[in-house]
Amino acid sequence: MTTAPAAVTAVPVYRVAPHPGPESEVTVTARCMDGGCGWESEPVPRPETGAADCAAHTAATGHAVFAVLVEYVALVTATFGGEEGSG
């Protein structure tokens, strides 16, 4: 007798180093990879919200494969030793 595998809950972990400044932001989007499904999440600023959107889509449709994009705007400054403009 064959039994179905137990349900597995996956919790994504994203580590994004924060960048200073009000211009810095994280955006998470996802799209369903089930053939023919056109579902895409709205862009959200928190990875756990994006994961919840995917989980809700899976619960409603049974689709379980997503392309997830974590994108962020980084405001980066560089400080060099010595005189300004040298090197």
SVG drawing of the C-alpha trace seen along z (x, -y; Angstrom):
<svg xmlns="http://www.w3.org/2000/svg" viewBox="-9 -66 56 68">
<polyline fill="none" stroke="black" stroke-width="0.4" points="0.0,0.0 1.3,-3.4 0.6,-6.5 0.8,-10.1 3.8,-12.1 3.1,-14.3 2.5,-18.0 5.5,-20.2 5.5,-23.8 8.3,-25.9 9.2,-29.2 11.5,-31.3 14.4,-33.2 15.7,-36.3 18.7,-38.1 19.0,-41.6 21.5,-44.1 19.8,-47.3 21.1,-50.4 20.8,-53.8 18.6,-56.5 14.9,-57.0 15.4,-56.1 16.4,-52.5 13.5,-50.0 12.9,-46.3 10.3,-45.1 9.1,-41.4 7.1,-40.1 6.1,-36.6 4.5,-34.9 3.0,-31.5 5.0,-29.1 2.1,-26.6 1.6,-26.4 -1.0,-28.8 -1.6,-30.5 -1.2,-34.2 -1.2,-35.0 1.3,-37.6 1.5,-39.2 1.4,-42.9 4.8,-44.3 5.1,-44.3 7.8,-45.7 8.2,-42.7 9.3,-39.2 6.9,-37.5 4.0,-39.2 5.1,-37.9 5.4,-34.4 1.9,-34.7 0.5,-35.8 2.1,-32.7 0.7,-30.4 -2.8,-31.9 -2.5,-31.2 -1.4,-27.7 -4.3,-27.1 -6.8,-28.4 -5.4,-26.6 -2.9,-23.9 -0.2,-25.6 3.1,-25.3 5.9,-26.7 6.7,-30.4 9.3,-32.7 10.1,-35.1 12.0,-38.3 13.5,-40.2 14.7,-43.6 16.1,-46.4 17.3,-50.0 20.6,-50.5 22.0,-54.0 25.7,-53.3 28.5,-55.8 32.2,-55.2 34.8,-56.7 38.4,-56.6 41.4,-57.1 43.8,-60.0 43.0,-63.2 39.8,-63.6 40.4,-62.7 43.6,-60.8 44.3,-57.3"/>
</svg>
